[in-house]
Amino acid sequence: MADPIGAKPGGIITRPLDANEKFVKWAATLGAPYDKTHFGLFQAHHLRLPSYIKDPVPYLQRTWLALRDRHPKFGAVFTPSSAGDAVTTDLGPYDHDNWLENTFFVNISIPEAHALLSSLKYTEIPLCYWLPVSQELAMYIPHWITDGTGFLILAHRFMTILVSVINEGLSKTLDSYASEQVSYETNGPSGDELTGYVDDDSTEAARLKEISQDLLAPFLQALPTIGLPLKPDGKSGLPGNASHIAISLESETTAAIVTECQKRGISVNSALHTSLIRITSRFAQHPAAQAYTSVLYINMRPHLPNPGPTLGASSLVAVLPIAVRGILPGTNGKPAKDWANLSAELNSIYRSVPEKKYQPRDGNSPQSVIDINGRLTRDVLTVFSSSPPPEMPDVRPFDYSSIGLVEKYLQRDYGVGDDKGRIEVLNVWKASIIATPSALCHGYTFRDRLAISVAYNDGYFSRDFMRKILQDIFIDIMHNLDITL
């Protein structure tokens, strides 16, 4: 097994790519021919720094270096081989000036982080930006390095180190900053190692394959999925710029939604996903599209052995393919499943994973979605990366992923010290960078306000169209929860 987190490491580590890294590495290549990043992760933080810090750039640069120092995977590279792609991380010294020159930028011409997102080109290394006009700290990290939860963990570590840099000054060694709060991570252990992935001719491996095939079968049978219509000039197939819109509710409305969901015994995620599906189903669909198919992304950290729960620079997401039927209007003009039926169905799925055990065909050794993730993710990748049958229409999935309560990982503010003020995180938003005719919604809560955001590519969907989609999702939720504004 690769080295765990802990003391400052040294040497070079090479290990095979795990299932998640293979999946997101493949996804990233979809935009490469157009010099676009696809499925990379972008996160923006609106900060209020202590007033006595007139020029924050040196402090932010020092913090970015220290974060890179604690997470050598930031500088890892892919090493293709006949035995399968691997990732190699040099844990030794690196050129600090060169790293800053290539990864840290101050941009005074970009008004806010949404404009920065739209300007990103294809890259395989993490980037950090300070936008003085909007006082936003924005970061891009390739998805194979981290995931949505891991990004929040890394952002918390950044803020923790920044506090130490402000307190200790700029001349200290990198390993002295926040040394007790932020440990070192290497490029492992991998997700495959943490979940005990087996890839051989054993009976156990055969059982995992059977469960994976059984979970994929309903998904494959329900294809093609319903989706959103492209804008008139979006059928050329050429991507435009990555784009993002978020709508957040006031805290009072958020509290009302939480209360009404609790009364009905459903989660807020189930409510959001239900309305997303219902709004999508209102559009004209290809005759072959009769169901909604998607992949749920599940944070594995709470269910992994140490050091899994604390890893930031790791992509530790389990996948679960789902297929939802009975959502299109029937002969009576109404879908077979109303909002209450659909939300209950989705809630049963959300509540059951990852604790639910799936039986192999011989009835022995039931496995959770975490246990089978290595096999299932590889099988999902095979499906997604294969050419569709010629009769299959273009698939334009509209997926949903939950971030949950942001404050579980990233604080609202960080005390700098006695009478030294605070670093306030006034707002945070994240987006998956999209270069295909697909869209991804994130649901999350920060500062007591429920938000739903959508990441998409403006070559395929217009901003006004996507904003209306988000508005309609919230209208549908509140109507069906009997909430009046």
N, C-alpha and C positions, 0 to 999 in steps of 0.2 A: 504493500500500500504506500502511496505517496506520503510525504511528510505532513503531519498535522500542523495546525497553527500553533504559535507559541513563540519561542525565542527567535532572534534574527537569524534567518537561514543563510546558507551559502551553497555554492556549486550550481550544477545544471540538472534540471529534472525534465525528463521526456516520458510522456505516457500517452496511451491511445486516447483519441477523442471518445467521450462517452456519448450516450444516445442523444441527450439534449444538445450537446455541442454539435453533433453531426447534423441534427435537424435545423438548428438556427444558422449554421454555417451554409447549408444548402440554400436556405431561404434568402440569405444575404446576397447570393449570386444572382438572384432574379433581377436585381436592378443594375448590376455591374455593367452590362452591355451599354447602358444609357448613362453611365457615370453617376448612377443614383444608388443610394443606400436603401436597402429594403430590410425591414424587421429589426433595424437597430433601435436602441433605446435612447430617448431624449428626456431630460428632466430639467425644469426651470424652477428657481427659487427666488422669490421676491424678498430681499433682505432689507432690514434697517440696522445699520451698524452703529456702534457708539459714535457720538458726534465728534469726539476728539480725533478720530481716525480720518484725517483729511484725504489721504491717498491710500486706499485699501489694497491696491494692486500688489505691493511687495508682500503683504501678509497673505493674500490669496495665493500668490505664486509659491510661497514657502509651504503653505498648507497643501497645495496640489502635489508638490514634490514629496512631502511626508506621506501623503496618502498613497502615492505611487510606490514609495519605499516600503510601506507595510503590505502592499498588494503587488508583488512582482508580476502577477499574471497580466497586469496592465501592459507589460512589455513583451508578453509571450508571442510566439510566432508559430504558424502551422508548419509542420514538416512532413510532406507527403512521402509515402513509402509503399512498396509492394504489399506490405503486410497491413496496410490501412493507414489513414491519416492519423497523425499524432500532433500533440502540442508540446512545444519545448519552451521552458522558462529558465532564463538565466537569473539565478538568485544573487549573483555577485554585484559589484559596483557598476554603475552606469554613468553616462555623461549627463549631469544635471542640466547644464546649459542647453545641450542639444535637445533634451526632453522638453524643456520649457519652450524652446524656440518652435518646436514642431507640434506642441499639444496645448499650449496656453495662449489665449488671445484676448486682447482688449479691443473692443469695437465700439467706437464712439459714433459711428454712422448708422448703426442699426437701432431703431427706436425701442424695440422690445423683442422678447425671445421668440414669438411666433414668426417674426420676419427672419430671424436667424435659422429656425427650423427649415423654412422654405428654401434657404440658400445652401444647405449642406450637400456636399458631393460624396461620392463613394469613398469610404475609408475603412480600414480595419484596426484603427488604434483609437483609444479613448481621447476625447477632447474636452477642454474646459474653457469657458468664455466668461468674461466679465463685461456687462453692458452698463456703462455708467449712466446713460440716459434714463433707463428704467430701474436701475439698481437691482439688476437680476444676475444671479449666478446660474449659468446654464452648463449642463454637461451632456456629452454624448458618449455612450459606452456600447460597444458591439454586444449583441445579445448572447454571444457564446461566452462572454466574460461574466455576465451577470443576468439577472432577471428583474421583474418589477419589484419584488420584495427586497432582493439583494441591493438594488439601486437605492432604496430608502435607507438600508443599513449603511451603505457607503456614504450617503449624504449626511447621516447622523455622525459618522466618524469624521467626515470633513469638518463639520461644525465643531465637534469636540476638539479636534486638532487645532482649528482656527482659534478657539479660546486660548489654548496653550501657547500658540504663536504670539498672540497679542500680549499675554501675560509674561512670557519668557523672553520675548524679543526675537529679532531676526537672525541673530548670530549664533544661536544654539545649534547643536548637531540635530539632524533630522530624527534620529532615534530617541532624542530626549523629550520630544513633544508628546504630551498625553500618553506617556509610555505605559502607565498603569491601566488606561482605559481602552487602548487600541492595540491589539496584538498583531503579529505578523501572520499572513497567509501565504502559502505557496500556490502551486497550480493544482492542488489536490487536497484531500482525496476527491476523486471524481464521483459523479452521481451514480455511475455503475458500481463503483466500489462501495459506496454507502448503502446501496440497496441490494447488494449481493447478487448482481446480475450474473446469470449463468448462460454461457454460449458454447455448448458442446453437444455430445450425443447422449447425454444422460436422460433418464426418465423425467427428472425435474425440469430440464430445459424443454422437453416435449410437452409437459403439462402447461408451462408458461405460454408456449406457442399456441396451444389449443385455446386457452383462455383469451389470448390476444385476438385470435381469429374469430372467436365467438362474440367478443365485444365490438369488433369491427364490422361484423356481418350486417347488423341493422343499419349502420351508417352507410355502408356501400349500397345496400338495397334501396335506401331512400334518396340516393343521388339521382339527378342534380338537385341541389338545394334551391330554395327560393332566395331571391336577392334583390338588390336595389337597381333601378334602371340607370344606365349611363346617360350622361348629358349628350346632346346631339353630336357634338364634335369629339366625344370621348371614345368613339368606336374605332378610331384609327389604330388603337393599340399602343400608342406612344405615351409614356408617362410624362407628367408635368412635374410640379413641385410637391414635396411632402407638405401636408397642411394639417391643421388641428383647430378644433373649436371645443370650448367647454362652457357649460351652463351650470351655475350653482344656485341652490335655493337658500332662502333665508333660514336662520336657525329655527324659527318657530315652525315653518313649513316642514323642515327636516324632522323635527320632533314629532309632528303630527303623522308623518309617513311612518316613522319608526313605531309609534303607538298603534296605528291601524294595522300594520303588518303583524305586530305581536298579537293583537286581538284575533287575527285570522290564522295564527300559527304558521306564518310564512316568514322567510327572511327578506330583507330589503333587496338583496341580490336577485332573488326569485322574482320579485315584483318588477325590477328594472328589466331583467331579461325577458320576462313575459311581454311587457309592453314593447320592447324592441322587436320581438317576433311579430306581434300583432301589427305594428306600424309597417314593417317590411311586407307583410302579407297583403296589404291594401293595394299594392302596385300590381300591374299586369305582369304575369309570370309566363315563362316558357311552358307550353302544354305538358312537358315531361316533368316539370318541377311541381311536386305535390307535397313536399315536406321541408322542414327546416333542419339542416344538418350543421353541426359545428363541432369544435373541439374545446372542451373545458380545460382550463389551465389551473392546476392545483399546486399550491406552495407545499413542497415536501418537508421543509425544514423542521416543523414541530414533530415530525414523525420519524426523524432520522437519528442514528446514533451520533455521539460527539465525534468530530466537531461540527457536524452538519447544521444544527440549529443556529449557529452563530456565523456561518460563512456568508460573506458579502460578495466577494468576487467569484461567484459560482452560479451557474444556471441550474437551479434545482427545482424544476417544475415538472410535475406529472401531467400526462395528457389523458383525457377520457373522451372518446368520440361519442356524440349523442345524435339521435334522430327524433324529431318531434313531428307527429302527424296530426291530422284533424284540425288544421289551422286555416285552410282556405275555405272560402264560402261554398256551401253546398247548393242543392237545387232550391232551397228556401232562402238563399242569399246570406245565410249565416254559417259561420264555421261550426264544426261539430263540438269543438271545445271553446267555451267562453273563457273570460279572463280568470274566473275563480278556478275552473278546472285546469287550465294551463299553468297557472301559478302554483297550484298544488302539485302537479306533475313535476315541474321544475324543482320545487322545493324538496320533493322526495329525493331527487338526484343530488342536489347540493348538500342535503343533510346526511346522505348515506356515504359520501366519499370524504376522506379516504378510508374510513373505518370498515366499510362494507367488504365482505369477503366473497370472491368469485370462485365457483367450483370448476375444476377441470372435468373433462368428460368421464373420467373414471371415478369421480366422486371423492378423490383423496386430495389432501393438502390444499385446502382453499387458500387463495392469495388475495391480498389487497391490491388496489391500483398502484400503490407505492412499490409493492413487491414485483409487479409485472411491468413496471415502467420501462425498464431497459428494453424488453422485448416489444411492448406495445408501441413505444415511440419509434423504434426502428421500422415496425410494420406500417405505422402511419406515414412515416417518411417515404416508404416504398410506394404507398398509394399516391401521395401528393406529388412525388417527383416523376411518376409514370405518365406517359402520354395518354390522355383520355380516349375512349372509343370515338370513332369518327361521328357517330350519331349523337354524342353527348354535347349539349350546348355549353357555351362558356359559363363557368361557375364564378359568381361574384359574391362570395360569402360576406355576411355582416355578423361579425363575431362579438362576443362580450367577455370581458375579463374583469374580475373584481380585485381591487387593491385593498378595499376595506378601510379601516380606521388608520389614517396616516400617522397619527400620534403614537401608535403602537411602536413605531420605529423612529420617527423623526419628531423632535420636540418643537413646540411653538416658539420657544426662545431658549437661549443659552446664556447663563450668567457668566460674565467675563471675570468678575472678582469684586472684592470690596470697593464700592464706590467707583467702579469702572464701567458701569452700564451693562447693557445686554445686547446680544445679537438676536434680533427678532426675525423669525420666518413668517412673513405676512401672508404669503401664499405659496403654494407649490402645485405644479401640474406636470404630467408626464404624457408622452406620446410614443407609440411605436411608429417608426418612420416607414411609410408605405409607398411602394413604387408599382403596385399592381392594381387592377380594378376590384379591389376589396376594401373593406373598412373595418376598423376595430374600435369598439367602445370600451372605455374604462369607467367603472363606478367606484367612487371613493368618498370619504368624509374627512374634512379638515376644518378645524376651528368651528365645529358643530354645524357645518354646512355640507349637505349632500350635493355632490357634483357628478355629472356624467359628461364625459368628453368623447370625442370621436376623432380618430386619426384616419386620414384618407389621402388620396393624391388628386390634386386639382386638374390633372389631365383627364380624369374620369368623372368627377363629381364637382358641382359648383358649391361655393361656400354658403350661398343662400339656401340651397337645397339641403345641405347637411345641418344647417342651423334649424331649419324647419323640422327636420327629422327629430332632433333632440327636443325641441319644444313639444312636438306631438307625443313623444315618449312620456314626458312629464305630465302632459294633459291627460293622457290615457291612464297613467298611474293614479293620479289624484281623483279622476272621475270614478274609477273602479274601487278606490278606497273611501269614497264618499267624503272627500276633503274639498272644501270650498275655499277659494282664495279671498 
